[in-house]
Each structure stands twice: as structure tokens, then as C-alpha cells.
Amino acid sequence: MNVKELYQKTDGWLDSFGREERSLIAVLQAIQEEYSYLPREVFPYLAKEMNLNEAQIYGVATFYENFSLEAKGKYVIKVCDGTACHVRKSVPILNKLRQELKLDDGRKTTDDQLFTVETVSCLGACGLAPALTVNGEVHAAMTPEKAVALLAELRREA
């Protein structure tokens, strides 16, 4: 990661959103949108520029589930494990994805940074269960076999 570039981009977001504490979430969202995660290198810089301490920034970044402190893959796959998806067998889909990508609970992103697999409590697509999303695009009525086919399709696109 080019830290100088990170700081320059962060300055732009700080100029847009403001350097007050109330702007912190918007700035963090912009950083995450650009990098797909919150690089730890930005915390001391934000603390200095926003007159906050790093613990405050870290607290916000870890409190909200949508923020990530780990780099994510090009394709972020979110498998729903809400009630409707769970009873319609979302767990075998998750297990198949992890098996195919050689991932587990502790390791969510492939070594090539192509895929990240996460679980979510609900996608809000209960009528389409079991469902997953790839970079926000919903895929309905999934099965382990359909998930493997989807991985193959994504690999071809990459």
C-alpha cells in the first residue's frame, strides 16, 4: 500500500466531509469504499487530522459490522444465514464455498485476493432463500452445486 497516496486521498475526503468528529463515519466509509477495508496505516493520520485519539477511531471501526480491518477479495461473497436461508440449507452452501476456496472460519479471503466469503445474519431476501450476494448482487435459490458454478463463472470473468 502506498501510504502517501492513502493520506492524499484521505485529505480529499476530510476536505469534503469535514474534520469534525461527526464526520468520522463518512470518512471511514469513503476509505473503505476505495480500498475495500480500512488500512490500519490511516488510523494515526486520521487521529491527527481530526483531533481524535486512535482508540476512538478503532472503536468506531470495530463497532460497525460493515467496516473491515482486513483486506477483502475482488469478489466479496456474503452467504445469508438468517432463519429463512438457514432452514433452506444455507450452511451446506457456505461449507462448499469454503471447501472449494480452501477457507475456514479464521481465513475468509483467498491467497490470490480474488474471493472473500462471509456470513451475514440477513440479506433481506428471505423469499429468495437460500441466497447469497456477490459484491451486492443477489443470487437466489442457491445450492452447493450452483455455488461452485458461480465460482467458476467469476474465475472466468477475473
Stockholm file with secondary structure:
# STOCKHOLM 1.0

chainA/1-158         MNVKELYQKTDGWLDSFGREERSLIAVLQAIQEEYSYLPREVFPYLAKEMNLNEAQIYGVATFYENFSLEAKGKYVIKVCDGTACHVRKSVPILNKLRQELKLDDGRKTTDDQLFTVETVSCLGACGLAPALTVNGEVHAAMTPEKAVALLAELRREA
#=GR chainA/1-158 SS CCHHHHHHHHHHHHHHHCSSGGGHHHHHHHHHHHHSSCCTTHHHHHHHHHTCCHHHHHHHHHHSTTCCSSCCCSEEEEEECSHHHHHTTHHHHHHHHHHHHTCBTTBCBCTTSSEEEEEESCCSCGGGCSCEEETTEEECSCCHHHHHHHHHHHHHHC
#=GC SS_cons         CCHHHHHHHHHHHHHHHCSSGGGHHHHHHHHHHHHSSCCTTHHHHHHHHHTCCHHHHHHHHHHSTTCCSSCCCSEEEEEECSHHHHHTTHHHHHHHHHHHHTCBTTBCBCTTSSEEEEEESCCSCGGGCSCEEETTEEECSCCHHHHHHHHHHHHHHC
//
